[in-house]
Amino acid sequence: MNYKKDYENWSAQKDLAESVQLDLKNMKDNNEEIEDAFGTQMSFGTAGMRGLMGAGMNRMNIYTVRQATEGLASYMDTLDDKVKQRGVAISFDSRYHSKEFAYETARVLGAHDIKAFVFDDIRPTPELSFTIRHLNTFAGVMITASHNPMQYNGYKIYGEDGGQMPPKASDMITDYVRKTTDVFSIKVANIRDLRKTHMVTVIGEDVDEAYLENAHSVNVNHELIKEVGKNLKFVYTPLHGTGKVLCRRALENAGFKNYSIVPEQTIADPEFPTVDFPNPEFPEAFNLSIKLGQKIGADVLIATDPDADRLGAAVRQPDNSYKLMTGNQIASVLLDYILKAKKDNNELPKNGTVVKSIVSTELATKIAANYNIEMKNVLTGFKFIAEQIHNFEQNKDHTFLFGFEESFGYLIKPFVRDKDAIQSTMLLAEVAAYYKKQGKTLYDGLQLMYQKYGYFEEKTISKMFEGIDGKEKMANIMNELRDNPMNSFNDEKVTALEDFDTSIQTNQDGSTKKIDLPKSNVLKYWLEDGTWIAIRPSGTEPKVKFYIGTEDSTQDEANQRLDSYVNAVNKLINKLTK
């Protein structure tokens, strides 16, 4: 691409959005920034797109949003007219331009005579997933950059089952997106005209109430909540995001009254002024929660990210400090509680199934096996968990019990088909009450599981590759690993290598086995000591992720083993990025 020519073309356009004009002016003398903004198109994958806001085809702005929507609309044009009447549900988070992007989406759809149902204000991603099913729309669009810093925004497309658009449809939409090369020629309708003709409908409390009614089924033991809930103290923070809209109402409907909210972080502020990263995976996101927790003696701290699909938690220790739980630990605690409660109530189905991603903890597999419950592994991306739920319903051969990814995403009840931090907050509070009744904490509960199943430790190491040549560097790393496969790692022999791009597992003795999952650019090594290492480029951010999963007979040994592998992975990263 001739990035200088494209920059000049954008600069010559009349009636450009004011923010885009300002950005073009600011980068005028910065060739490197111009190249990054115009030298490539924003990646549009199966989860939509996410990137920095600003001018250019490699940025989130109204023109790239229109381009993405034109792709969706062009795909819907090929389908039955009834599809257009069912329309598209649209939601947005608290970021800069999110509401504007949502209405630009509706304007493009309107130009194609496609109905749009737009929320009146910010709403969580899981509610958007619910809304698609509740209103029977054909698709959904969520404007969010999830847990990314304030400079980012994103655009996610969902299918009619409430999960992210399946690969076949997504590929067709991507093709249409790429065919729309002149983003300034995309037709948009007038919002007021669309409102008058009922092509755009504003939704809000009506859907909230329906979601909350379903959410009431998430908690298992309402008597326990009534008995212990008043004694359980916890802190909740939405980290300046959409969790504030529904989470408090869901908790109160469930019977939780004795909790506090971080007031500064309940403001839906697109600057995210109290955190560097609004990400509950990071300990720093809990700084204000910890201050409040120590003041009131809170048993647990719960944080949801800005679009309320991820949940993080920290548990009070005997010295009044707080220990952050990993996504794998939270998932394991939730899973064990669900399965135990169902078993105690004689409600554990014989065909019960749990679904997790291939880079998530094997502790959950052991927990499921203890209850004679099947564990299904899927590729990273919650759409693959949603796909399994859909298949279970169609074939009636499995009953979904729980789904999760190590990256702090969990789903308890399938009235939503994506990660749902509202559901997770409700159930985690109940599990905390369960252990509180026994004089224990969530962390104590985790230790009981380790004593029973073994000590599992996991860690994810991310290497960023920003800039115009970032994609090439990431591709080179994966190519190098495939061209020169490792036979050993950290002095342990590789017993099996799973290449999800070729769908082949190669064992130590040279035998092979087909992997029955869709193709994906992921490598997973299984080592002789039971450790596994997985490597994959992120689908939404310019980074390669290195996942480590270990197990040992004591906590100290597990920590030492993990530290050893972290050092080995860092050496590998240095070698691959020289």
Phi, psi and omega per residue, in radians:
M1 nan 2.477 3.081
N2 -1.555 1.574 -2.980
Y3 -1.154 -0.564 3.135
K4 -1.188 -0.707 3.120
K5 -1.136 -0.718 3.130
D6 -1.152 -0.665 3.089
Y7 -1.068 -0.778 3.135
E8 -1.119 -0.659 3.117
N9 -1.096 -0.784 3.105
W10 -1.123 -0.723 -3.100
S11 -1.139 -0.459 -3.099
A12 -1.492 -0.165 -3.098
Q13 -1.208 2.463 3.086
K14 -1.560 2.663 3.058
D15 1.034 0.618 3.067
L16 -1.178 2.633 3.040
A17 -0.964 2.450 -3.038
E18 -1.005 -0.743 -3.123
S19 -1.135 -0.590 3.124
V20 -1.236 -0.733 3.092
Q21 -1.009 -0.778 -3.122
L22 -1.111 -0.715 -3.129
D23 -1.159 -0.705 3.099
L24 -1.075 -0.718 -3.139
K25 -1.143 -0.721 -3.096
N26 -1.191 -0.502 -3.096
M27 -1.676 0.091 -3.018
K28 -0.869 -0.736 -3.067
D29 -1.823 0.249 -3.114
N30 -1.986 1.574 -3.052
N31 -1.061 -0.650 -3.118
E32 -1.123 -0.728 3.125
E33 -1.199 -0.682 3.105
I34 -1.088 -0.738 3.138
E35 -1.114 -0.711 -3.128
D36 -1.184 -0.637 -3.092
A37 -1.373 -0.533 -3.035
F38 -2.082 -0.142 -3.045
G39 -1.316 -0.236 3.112
T40 -2.687 2.884 3.066
Q41 -1.585 2.614 3.054
M42 -1.032 2.387 -3.137
S43 -1.165 2.199 3.096
F44 -1.998 1.785 -3.072
G45 -1.915 -2.828 -3.070
T46 -1.198 -0.318 3.106
A47 -1.775 0.223 -3.093
G48 1.588 -2.377 -3.106
M49 -2.517 2.729 3.115
R50 -2.671 2.393 3.134
G51 -3.069 -3.089 3.100
L52 -1.138 2.549 3.047
M53 -1.481 2.487 -3.141
G54 2.722 -2.978 3.138
A55 -1.474 2.559 3.065
G56 2.056 2.814 -3.118
M57 -1.328 -0.195 3.083
N58 -1.829 0.505 -3.115
R59 -2.397 2.746 3.010
M60 -1.469 2.084 3.081
N61 -2.712 3.060 -3.061
I62 -1.091 -0.443 -3.079
Y63 -1.376 -0.679 3.075
T64 -1.294 -0.511 3.030
V65 -1.153 -0.742 3.086
R66 -1.083 -0.710 3.140
Q67 -1.073 -0.787 3.127
A68 -1.093 -0.729 -3.121
T69 -1.227 -0.603 3.068
E70 -1.057 -0.646 3.079
G71 -1.115 -0.788 3.102
L72 -1.102 -0.805 -3.112
A73 -1.119 -0.721 3.131
S74 -1.099 -0.646 3.072
Y75 -1.142 -0.785 3.140
M76 -1.151 -0.484 3.085
D77 -1.069 -0.458 -3.107
T78 -1.438 -0.106 -3.058
L79 -1.803 -3.137 -3.117
D80 -1.073 2.579 3.137
D81 -1.038 -0.479 3.133
K82 -1.105 -0.497 3.106
V83 -1.082 -0.755 3.136
K84 -1.119 -0.634 3.132
Q85 -1.213 -0.595 3.081
R86 -1.143 -0.659 2.964
G87 1.403 -2.875 -3.038
V88 -2.310 2.299 3.034
A89 -1.549 2.436 -3.066
I90 -2.299 2.272 3.084
S91 -2.325 2.955 -3.087
F92 -2.710 2.758 -3.121
D93 -1.765 -2.845 -2.992
S94 -1.595 0.178 -3.067
R95 -1.344 2.841 3.008
Y96 -0.983 2.392 3.047
H97 1.250 -0.016 -3.077
S98 -1.072 -0.826 3.135
K99 -1.125 -0.701 3.107
E100 -1.053 -0.786 3.128
F101 -1.115 -0.632 3.135
A102 -1.097 -0.765 -3.122
Y103 -1.310 -0.518 3.022
E104 -1.121 -0.644 3.075
T105 -1.061 -0.803 3.135
A106 -1.117 -0.618 -3.121
R107 -1.173 -0.713 3.106
V108 -1.176 -0.756 3.114
L109 -1.066 -0.731 3.133
G110 -1.052 -0.632 3.106
A111 -1.141 -0.320 3.083
H112 -1.789 0.230 -3.109
D113 1.029 0.673 3.096
I114 -1.909 2.227 -3.133
K115 -1.194 2.626 3.084
A116 -2.333 2.456 3.075
F117 -2.056 1.873 -2.989
V118 -1.936 2.313 3.111
F119 -1.167 2.590 -3.104
D120 -1.282 -0.302 -3.126
D121 -2.823 -3.060 -3.095
I122 -1.017 2.489 3.096
R123 -2.545 2.693 3.135
P124 -1.198 2.658 3.051
T125 -0.970 -0.797 -3.137
P126 -1.058 -0.520 3.092
E127 -1.222 -0.588 3.052
L128 -1.079 -0.771 3.094
S129 -1.036 -0.762 3.094
F130 -1.094 -0.735 -3.053
T131 -1.062 -0.685 3.131
I132 -0.985 -0.786 -3.136
R133 -1.291 -0.681 -3.099
H134 -1.141 -0.743 -3.123
L135 -1.642 -0.056 -3.120
N136 1.006 0.705 3.047
T137 -1.342 2.844 -3.131
F138 -1.384 -0.511 -3.083
A139 -2.667 3.055 3.069
G140 -2.527 2.657 3.073
V141 -2.257 2.241 3.073
M142 -1.998 2.129 3.073
I143 -1.608 1.872 -3.110
T144 -2.900 2.668 2.941
A145 -2.016 0.393 3.036
S146 0.955 -2.037 -3.032
H147 -1.771 0.211 -3.134
N148 -1.245 2.854 3.101
P149 -1.067 2.986 -3.002
M150 -1.093 -0.375 -3.082
Q151 -1.327 -0.137 -3.023
Y152 -1.824 2.732 2.892
N153 -2.590 3.033 -3.070
G154 -2.759 3.045 -3.018
Y155 -2.519 1.971 -3.098
K156 -2.042 2.326 3.141
I157 -1.826 2.323 3.113
Y158 -2.015 2.610 3.115
G159 -1.588 -3.128 -3.012
E160 -1.223 -0.243 3.085
D161 -1.529 -0.028 -3.136
G162 1.603 -0.129 3.047
G163 -1.602 2.886 3.092
Q164 -1.059 2.570 -2.989
M165 -0.867 2.272 -3.124
P166 -1.124 2.756 -2.993
P167 -0.937 -0.760 -3.072
K168 -1.084 -0.865 3.123
A169 -1.159 -0.710 -3.134
S170 -1.074 -0.715 3.122
D171 -1.108 -0.694 3.121
M172 -1.151 -0.720 3.103
I173 -1.089 -0.746 3.120
T174 -1.037 -0.722 3.101
D175 -1.044 -0.762 3.125
Y176 -1.164 -0.663 3.098
V177 -1.025 -0.817 -3.083
R178 -1.187 -0.460 3.131
K179 -1.278 -0.383 -3.123
T180 -1.535 1.492 -3.051
T181 -1.501 -0.507 3.134
D182 -1.731 1.648 -3.044
V183 -1.233 -0.293 -3.115
F184 -1.466 -0.149 -3.138
S185 -1.688 -0.037 -3.101
I186 -1.206 2.247 -3.110
K187 -1.359 2.415 3.072
V188 -2.271 2.522 3.119
A189 -1.638 2.870 3.114
N190 -1.432 2.276 -3.064
I191 -1.081 -0.736 -3.120
R192 -1.097 -0.681 3.089
D193 -1.135 -0.693 3.140
L194 -1.163 -0.615 3.098
R195 -1.177 -0.733 -3.112
K196 -1.094 -0.622 -3.096
T197 -1.641 0.130 3.121
H198 1.077 0.452 3.028
M199 -1.435 -0.337 2.992
V200 -2.149 2.187 3.100
T201 -2.069 2.269 3.096
V202 -1.529 2.273 -3.118
I203 -2.105 2.873 -3.116
G204 -3.086 -1.818 -3.041
E205 -1.033 -0.577 3.129
D206 -1.040 -0.715 3.117
V207 -1.351 -0.648 3.109
D208 -0.946 -0.833 -3.097
E209 -1.102 -0.675 3.127
A210 -1.161 -0.725 3.099
Y211 -1.086 -0.836 -3.091
L212 -1.112 -0.576 3.084
E213 -1.112 -0.730 3.080
N214 -1.193 -0.677 -3.099
A215 -1.089 -0.433 -3.121
H216 -1.095 -0.360 -3.131
S217 -1.448 -0.102 -3.059
V218 -1.233 -0.743 -3.108
N219 -1.254 2.493 -3.015
V220 -1.597 -0.796 -2.987
N221 -2.165 1.589 -3.097
H222 -1.222 -0.497 3.087
E223 -1.141 -0.688 3.089
L224 -1.070 -0.766 -3.141
I225 -1.096 -0.723 3.142
K226 -1.124 -0.677 -3.084
E227 -1.343 -0.793 -2.993
V228 -1.834 -0.366 -3.046
G229 -0.966 -0.606 -3.119
K230 -1.264 -0.362 3.122
N231 -1.642 -0.353 3.133
L232 -1.342 2.172 3.086
K233 -1.882 2.208 3.046
F234 -2.526 2.805 3.140
V235 -1.956 2.413 3.054
Y236 -2.149 2.406 3.016
T237 -2.353 2.326 3.062
P238 -1.550 0.064 3.122
L239 0.892 0.830 3.082
H240 1.200 0.306 -3.014
G241 -2.070 -2.752 -2.958
T242 -1.350 -0.223 -3.139
G243 -1.025 -0.476 -3.124
K244 -1.061 -0.441 -3.039
V245 -1.240 -0.745 -3.011
L246 -2.056 -0.467 -2.938
C247 -1.104 -0.770 -3.137
R248 -1.099 -0.733 3.137
R249 -1.129 -0.691 3.132
A250 -1.137 -0.737 3.136
L251 -1.133 -0.761 -3.122
E252 -1.190 -0.652 3.080
N253 -1.092 -0.575 -3.137
A254 -1.346 -0.311 3.115
G255 1.952 0.082 3.109
F256 -1.480 2.136 -3.101
K257 -2.093 -0.488 -2.955
N258 -1.681 1.049 3.105
Y259 -2.322 2.777 -3.123
S260 -2.119 2.653 3.132
I261 -2.007 2.424 3.080
V262 -1.205 1.886 -2.984
P263 -1.083 -0.717 -3.100
E264 -1.098 -0.543 -3.061
Q265 -1.664 0.071 3.059
T266 -1.542 -0.169 3.059
I267 -1.364 2.185 -3.139
A268 -1.351 1.370 -3.028
D269 -1.839 2.066 -3.119
P270 -1.165 -0.197 3.089
E271 -1.425 -0.249 -3.048
F272 0.775 1.008 -2.915
P273 -1.176 -0.350 -3.063
T274 -1.669 -0.058 -3.111
V275 -2.423 2.546 3.028
D276 -1.279 -0.673 3.105
F277 -2.324 2.136 -3.130
P278 -1.396 1.024 -2.993
N279 -2.178 1.988 -3.100
P280 -1.204 -0.027 3.013
E281 -1.319 -0.376 -3.042
F282 -1.684 2.317 3.122
P283 -0.982 -0.608 -3.084
E284 -1.070 -0.453 -3.134
A285 -1.164 -0.267 -3.090
F286 -1.732 0.082 -3.044
N287 -0.968 -0.852 -3.139
L288 -1.249 -0.610 3.095
S289 -1.085 -0.699 -3.140
I290 -1.112 -0.767 3.119
K291 -1.026 -0.798 3.137
L292 -1.195 -0.714 -3.132
G293 -1.074 -0.743 3.131
Q294 -1.190 -0.565 3.132
K295 -1.170 -0.698 -3.055
I296 -1.797 -0.066 -3.116
G297 1.271 0.712 -3.097
A298 -1.195 2.418 3.110
D299 -1.288 -0.605 -3.071
V300 -2.593 2.615 3.071
L301 -2.014 2.348 -3.126
I302 -2.215 2.300 3.120
A303 -2.259 2.413 3.023
T304 -2.005 2.583 -3.109
D305 -1.340 3.028 -2.982
P306 -0.998 -0.514 3.089
D307 -1.788 0.156 2.994
A308 1.002 0.683 2.985
D309 -1.901 -0.243 3.101
R310 -2.048 2.572 -3.122
L311 -2.287 2.366 3.008
G312 -2.135 2.754 -3.106
A313 -2.565 2.647 3.062
A314 -2.333 2.490 -3.031
V315 -2.042 2.412 -3.141
R316 -1.195 2.357 3.119
Q317 -1.757 2.919 -3.113
P318 -0.971 -0.512 -3.128
D319 -1.539 0.210 3.116
N320 1.280 0.175 2.972
S321 -1.502 3.050 3.131
Y322 -2.168 2.387 3.140
K323 -1.921 2.154 -3.135
L324 -1.273 2.300 3.057
M325 -1.553 2.569 3.065
T326 -1.404 2.888 3.075
G327 -1.059 -0.675 3.107
N328 -1.119 -0.689 3.139
Q329 -1.182 -0.775 3.111
I330 -1.043 -0.799 -3.141
A331 -1.054 -0.732 -3.104
S332 -1.152 -0.720 3.111
V333 -1.110 -0.776 3.129
L334 -1.106 -0.802 -3.099
L335 -1.083 -0.837 -3.119
D336 -1.039 -0.699 -3.136
Y337 -1.156 -0.790 3.141
I338 -1.027 -0.862 -3.067
L339 -1.190 -0.686 3.127
K340 -1.138 -0.769 -3.127
A341 -1.100 -0.740 3.138
K342 -1.166 -0.678 3.116
K343 -1.142 -0.781 -3.141
D344 -1.079 -0.539 -3.128
N345 -1.656 0.149 -3.093
N346 0.965 0.681 -3.129
E347 -2.030 0.230 -3.104
L348 -1.431 1.940 -3.084
P349 -1.259 2.559 -3.135
K350 -1.138 -0.514 -3.135
N351 -1.765 0.379 -3.138
G352 -1.077 2.465 -3.064
T353 -2.466 2.430 3.026
V354 -1.928 2.533 -3.120
V355 -2.180 2.287 3.092
K356 -2.435 2.889 3.104
S357 -1.416 2.774 -3.080
I358 -1.175 -0.207 -3.139
V359 -1.880 0.280 3.137
S360 -1.765 2.895 -2.960
T361 -1.048 2.493 3.044
E362 -1.433 -0.135 3.028
L363 -1.035 -0.701 3.135
A364 -1.097 -0.613 3.106
T365 -1.107 -0.731 3.116
K366 -1.164 -0.691 3.121
I367 -1.095 -0.821 3.135
A368 -1.052 -0.777 -3.128
A369 -1.060 -0.614 3.138
N370 -1.081 -0.473 3.125
Y371 -1.800 0.220 -3.103
N372 1.012 0.685 3.134
I373 -1.905 2.381 -3.114
E374 -1.313 2.472 3.026
M375 -1.929 2.171 3.049
K376 -1.856 2.308 3.088
N377 -1.777 2.373 3.128
V378 -2.290 2.938 3.092
L379 -1.117 2.806 3.094
T380 -1.154 2.381 -3.058
G381 2.174 2.089 -3.027
F382 -1.162 -0.277 3.095
K383 -1.063 -0.504 3.141
F384 -1.309 -0.517 3.020
I385 -1.228 -0.746 3.092
A386 -1.053 -0.670 3.129
E387 -1.089 -0.714 3.102
Q388 -1.120 -0.738 3.116
I389 -1.038 -0.763 3.119
H390 -1.061 -0.772 3.128
N391 -1.111 -0.701 3.118
F392 -1.029 -0.747 -3.114
E393 -1.202 -0.678 -3.127
Q394 -1.204 -0.786 -3.044
N395 -1.565 -0.273 -3.138
K396 0.933 0.618 -3.102
D397 -1.923 -0.163 3.102
H398 -2.453 2.676 3.033
T399 -1.999 2.087 -3.114
F400 -1.239 2.267 -3.136
L401 -2.019 -0.513 -3.085
F402 -3.062 2.551 3.063
G403 -2.449 2.549 3.139
F404 -2.792 2.794 2.959
E405 -2.188 2.621 -3.115
E406 -1.074 -0.362 -3.082
S407 -1.446 0.722 2.977
F408 1.185 0.545 3.111
G409 -2.111 2.261 -3.063
Y410 -2.465 2.636 3.061
L411 -2.393 2.217 -3.119
I412 -1.752 -0.932 -3.113
K413 -1.985 2.343 -3.002
P414 -1.454 0.376 2.961
F415 -1.225 -0.230 2.945
V416 -1.991 2.608 -3.128
R417 -2.121 0.615 3.054
D418 -2.622 3.045 3.063
K419 -0.932 2.446 -3.088
D420 -2.403 1.786 -3.123
A421 -1.344 -0.312 3.071
I422 -1.217 -0.901 3.067
Q423 -0.974 -0.801 -3.050
S424 -1.124 -0.672 3.101
T425 -1.079 -0.781 -3.130
M426 -1.058 -0.799 -3.081
L427 -1.308 -0.661 3.139
L428 -1.108 -0.655 3.077
A429 -1.092 -0.675 3.113
E430 -1.157 -0.738 3.118
V431 -1.106 -0.668 3.081
A432 -1.089 -0.679 3.094
A433 -1.150 -0.659 3.119
Y434 -1.041 -0.807 3.124
Y435 -1.309 -0.557 3.100
K436 -1.037 -0.701 3.138
K437 -1.075 -0.490 3.139
Q438 -1.612 0.084 -3.093
G439 1.318 0.430 -3.099
K440 -2.160 2.979 3.061
T441 -1.948 3.008 3.044
L442 -0.998 -0.660 -3.129
Y443 -1.178 -0.637 3.048
D444 -1.078 -0.717 3.110
G445 -1.066 -0.682 3.102
L446 -1.111 -0.723 3.138
Q447 -1.123 -0.621 3.083
L448 -1.094 -0.668 3.104
M449 -1.179 -0.711 3.110
Y450 -1.071 -0.731 3.138
Q451 -1.088 -0.565 -3.095
K452 -1.464 -0.720 -2.971
Y453 -1.892 -0.238 -3.020
G454 1.960 2.787 -3.078
Y455 -1.647 1.966 -3.087
F456 -1.851 2.350 3.059
E457 -2.324 2.405 3.134
E458 -2.357 2.735 3.081
K459 -2.704 2.527 3.060
T460 -2.028 2.261 3.100
I461 -1.995 2.192 -3.117
S462 -1.947 2.382 3.072
K463 -2.030 2.065 -3.093
M464 -1.405 2.523 3.075
F465 -2.409 1.323 -3.114
E466 -1.480 2.945 3.091
G467 1.684 3.060 -3.025
I468 -1.113 -0.539 -3.101
D469 -1.755 0.227 -3.108
G470 -1.063 -0.778 -3.117
K471 -1.085 -0.704 -3.131
E472 -1.120 -0.740 3.130
K473 -1.100 -0.719 3.131
M474 -1.124 -0.731 3.119
A475 -1.127 -0.661 -3.138
N476 -1.110 -0.653 3.122
I477 -1.095 -0.835 -3.125
M478 -1.151 -0.660 3.112
N479 -1.129 -0.720 3.134
E480 -1.080 -0.734 -3.135
L481 -1.187 -0.589 3.125
R482 -1.345 -0.661 -3.111
D483 -1.261 -0.493 -3.118
N484 -2.262 1.258 -3.070
P485 -1.071 2.454 -3.133
M486 -1.423 2.326 3.065
N487 -1.627 -0.345 3.079
S488 -2.597 2.795 3.122
F489 -2.641 2.279 -3.126
N490 0.943 0.706 3.120
D491 1.150 0.308 3.055
E492 -2.061 2.376 3.139
K493 -1.200 2.511 3.035
V494 -1.395 2.033 -3.132
T495 -1.534 -0.428 3.100
A496 -2.765 2.496 3.053
L497 -2.141 2.069 3.094
E498 -1.732 2.056 3.076
D499 -1.887 1.836 -3.049
F500 -1.380 -0.111 3.065
D501 -1.436 -0.614 3.091
T502 -1.701 -0.137 -3.093
S503 1.062 0.588 -3.122
I504 -2.187 2.297 2.971
Q505 -1.773 2.155 3.126
T506 -1.875 2.128 -3.093
N507 -1.583 2.931 -3.064
Q508 -1.018 -0.601 -3.119
D509 -1.471 0.085 3.114
G510 1.629 -0.184 3.107
S511 -1.230 2.735 -3.102
T512 -2.219 2.784 -3.141
K513 -2.547 2.444 -3.136
K514 -1.349 2.394 3.079
I515 -1.653 2.095 -3.048
D516 -1.579 1.087 3.076
L517 -2.457 2.765 3.075
P518 -1.029 2.712 3.137
K519 -1.179 2.491 3.122
S520 -2.749 2.606 -3.081
N521 -1.401 1.266 -3.097
V522 -2.385 2.438 3.003
L523 -2.099 2.352 3.110
K524 -2.311 2.132 -3.132
Y525 -1.788 2.314 3.003
W526 -1.883 2.274 -3.040
L527 -1.931 2.855 -2.995
E528 -1.080 -0.504 -3.125
D529 -1.535 0.153 3.121
G530 1.610 -0.126 3.102
T531 -1.266 2.602 3.007
W532 -2.241 2.569 3.107
I533 -2.226 2.241 3.082
A534 -2.146 2.526 -3.104
I535 -2.322 2.234 3.122
R536 -2.702 2.495 2.987
P537 -1.280 2.472 3.086
S538 -1.137 2.545 3.104
G539 -1.487 -0.206 -3.052
T540 -2.179 -0.236 -3.076
E541 -2.352 2.723 -3.112
P542 -1.379 1.218 -3.109
K543 -2.604 2.663 2.967
V544 -1.843 2.311 -3.107
K545 -1.853 2.353 3.087
F546 -2.011 2.018 -3.087
Y547 -1.820 2.443 3.112
I548 -2.221 2.315 3.051
G549 -2.279 2.144 -3.107
T550 -2.242 2.885 3.110
E551 -2.603 2.492 3.073
D552 -2.685 3.125 -3.006
S553 -1.538 -0.286 3.056
T554 -2.365 2.833 -3.138
Q555 -1.106 -0.775 -3.128
D556 -1.074 -0.777 -3.139
E557 -1.141 -0.677 3.116
A558 -1.127 -0.727 3.121
N559 -1.130 -0.736 3.128
Q560 -1.122 -0.720 3.133
R561 -1.124 -0.757 3.123
L562 -1.085 -0.811 3.137
D563 -1.000 -0.702 3.131
S564 -1.078 -0.739 -3.127
Y565 -1.301 -0.561 3.067
V566 -1.072 -0.771 3.095
N567 -1.071 -0.733 -3.124
A568 -1.161 -0.683 3.129
V569 -1.182 -0.709 3.108
N570 -1.094 -0.654 3.055
K571 -1.122 -0.703 3.107
L572 -1.104 -0.741 3.125
I573 -1.067 -0.776 3.127
N574 -1.061 -0.701 3.131
K575 -1.151 -0.716 -3.085
L576 -1.310 -0.357 -3.040
T577 -1.933 0.235 3.105
K578 -1.122 nan nan
